[in-house]
Amino acid sequence: MIHRRGSCRSIYLTETLRINMSLTSILSAEAIENAVKEFQAPDSFSFKKFSQLCGLTSKSPKEVKDVFQILDDDNSGFIEESELKFFLQRFVPGARTLTDAECKGFLSAADDDNDGKIGVEEFLIMVQS
């Protein structure tokens, strides 16, 4: 049983490292860290400001789409509300989760077709706006 727990933890840490390495190949690790720190308080999150602080707004459409793919945890082609809750943790493990109000606000701001999820083009438009 202990071995299994260690294995699961190892898989989690390996996956977290892969995500962070992928994000830091697109965005500066320092900029990511500073952006996440800006929104430590509950109900303080602003996607527009976060995107600016971490440097996402200055990236090419391909790079923004690459970030979207990393954030799409279940590889469904969409970022659903359940994935938004862990948005900051995808950038920095141990960061806080977004509140329900922040998730709903994020979703309503980006979900142009009102299907309850954010597609890659909707994400791109939100980053570029």
C-alpha positions in Angstrom: 0.0 0.0 0.0 2.8 2.4 0.8 4.4 1.6 -2.5 1.3 2.4 -4.4 0.9 5.7 -2.6 4.4 6.6 -3.4 3.8 5.6 -7.0 0.7 7.8 -7.3 2.5 10.7 -5.7 5.4 10.2 -8.1 3.0 10.2 -11.1 1.3 13.4 -9.8 4.7 15.1 -9.3 5.9 13.9 -12.7 2.7 15.3 -14.3 3.0 18.6 -12.4 6.7 18.9 -13.5 5.7 18.2 -17.1 3.0 20.9 -17.1 5.3 23.5 -15.4 8.1 22.7 -17.9 5.7 23.1 -20.8 4.3 26.4 -19.5 7.8 27.8 -18.8 8.8 26.9 -22.3 6.2 29.5 -23.4 6.1 31.9 -20.4 8.7 33.1 -18.0 8.8 31.2 -14.7 9.3 34.5 -12.8 6.3 36.2 -14.6 4.1 33.2 -13.8 5.1 33.2 -10.2 4.5 37.0 -9.9 1.1 36.7 -11.7 -0.1 33.9 -9.3 1.1 35.9 -6.3 -1.0 38.9 -7.4 -4.2 36.8 -6.9 -3.6 35.1 -3.6 -6.7 36.5 -2.0 -10.0 34.8 -2.7 -12.2 36.6 -5.2 -9.3 38.7 -6.5 -8.7 36.9 -9.8 -8.9 38.8 -13.0 -8.0 36.8 -16.1 -7.2 39.9 -18.1 -4.7 41.1 -15.5 -3.3 37.6 -15.0 -2.7 37.3 -18.7 -0.9 40.5 -18.8 1.2 39.8 -15.8 2.3 36.4 -16.9 3.1 37.6 -20.4 0.4 35.6 -22.2 -1.1 38.6 -24.0 2.2 39.2 -25.8 2.4 35.6 -27.2 1.5 34.5 -30.7 -1.8 32.8 -31.3 0.0 29.4 -31.6 1.6 29.9 -28.2 -1.7 30.9 -26.6 -3.3 27.8 -28.1 -0.4 25.7 -26.7 -1.1 27.1 -23.3 -4.8 26.3 -23.8 -3.8 22.7 -24.5 -1.9 22.5 -21.3 -4.8 23.9 -19.3 -7.2 21.5 -20.9 -6.6 18.9 -18.3 -8.8 16.2 -19.7 -7.9 16.8 -23.3 -11.5 17.4 -24.3 -10.7 20.4 -26.5 -12.5 22.6 -23.9 -11.8 24.1 -20.5 -14.8 23.3 -18.4 -15.8 25.0 -15.1 -14.4 22.1 -13.1 -11.0 22.7 -14.7 -11.2 26.5 -14.1 -11.2 25.9 -10.3 -7.6 24.7 -10.6 -6.5 27.3 -13.1 -3.8 28.9 -10.9 -2.6 25.5 -9.8 -1.9 24.6 -13.4 0.6 27.4 -13.4 2.0 27.0 -9.8 1.4 23.9 -7.8 0.1 24.8 -4.4 -1.5 28.0 -5.6 -5.1 28.5 -4.3 -8.1 27.3 -6.2 -10.5 29.8 -7.8 -13.7 30.5 -5.9 -17.0 29.4 -7.4 -17.8 33.1 -8.2 -14.4 33.5 -9.9 -15.0 30.4 -12.0 -18.5 31.5 -13.0 -17.2 35.0 -13.9 -14.3 33.6 -15.9 -16.6 31.2 -17.8 -19.2 33.9 -18.5 -16.6 36.3 -19.8 -15.0 33.7 -22.2 -17.9 31.4 -23.2 -19.2 33.3 -26.3 -21.4 30.5 -27.5 -22.9 29.8 -24.0 -22.2 26.0 -24.2 -20.8 26.0 -20.6 -17.2 25.6 -21.6 -14.3 27.5 -23.1 -13.0 26.4 -26.5 -9.6 27.2 -27.9 -10.9 30.0 -30.1 -12.8 31.6 -27.2 -9.7 31.4 -25.1 -7.6 33.0 -27.8 -10.2 35.9 -28.2 -10.2 36.4 -24.4 -6.4 36.6 -24.2 -6.2 39.0 -27.2 -9.0 41.3 -25.9 
